[in-house]
Every structure is written in C-alpha cells, then in structure tokens.
Amino acid sequence: IEKSDCSYFESIKIMTSCKFLLAADTGMNWFASGYKQKVLGLYGYEYYPYCKTSKNWQPINESAIYLEAKHANLVEDDTIFSKIDLLNS
C-alpha cells in the first residue's frame, strides 16, 4: 500500500490492515506494537557512541522481530528476507 498524502492517523489505520510492518527505528513501530501487529524492525545503534545494542529503545512486542547492526542499512538482505518469510507464515 502506498499513500503518501495521508495523515499519521490514516497511516496507522493502513498499518493495522497489513500483514506486517517493515520499518526502521520509527514511531510507527511503537504504534504497531500497541496493536500487537507483526513487525520487522531495523535498528542501528552507532548513533549513540557507547552503545553496542539497540535493545533498550525497541518496543516490547511478542509479534515483532527486531534486527540490528551498527547501522540499520548493514543488516544483511538475506536475513531480512528470511524474517519476512517467517512473518508471512
């Protein structure tokens, strides 16, 4: 679903109708967690120089899978695709 002219509230309504949310470290992960939606979250921890993990600022959601690396764009594509397959099953 792509709708770039909708409000944040409308985005939340769209997100709750999807199979899962794939997002970087954003507020949408928190909303999805509040609705216990499936989430594949990508996190980077280097923004905080002394951190070695992003676990402290990830939402708590038993339906979520969070992947992290020094930079979120360093999470391996194969890992992302395998977790997408897991969320779709």
KAVEN-V125177 format. One record per helix or strand of 3 or more residues. SS is the DSSP state (h for helix, s for strand). FROM is the first residue (numbers start at 1). TO is the last residue. If there is no record, write none. Layout:
SS & FROM & TO
SS & FROM & TO
//
This chain:
h & 8 & 16
s & 21 & 24
h & 27 & 34
s & 39 & 44
h & 55 & 57
s & 64 & 69
h & 72 & 74
h & 77 & 88
//
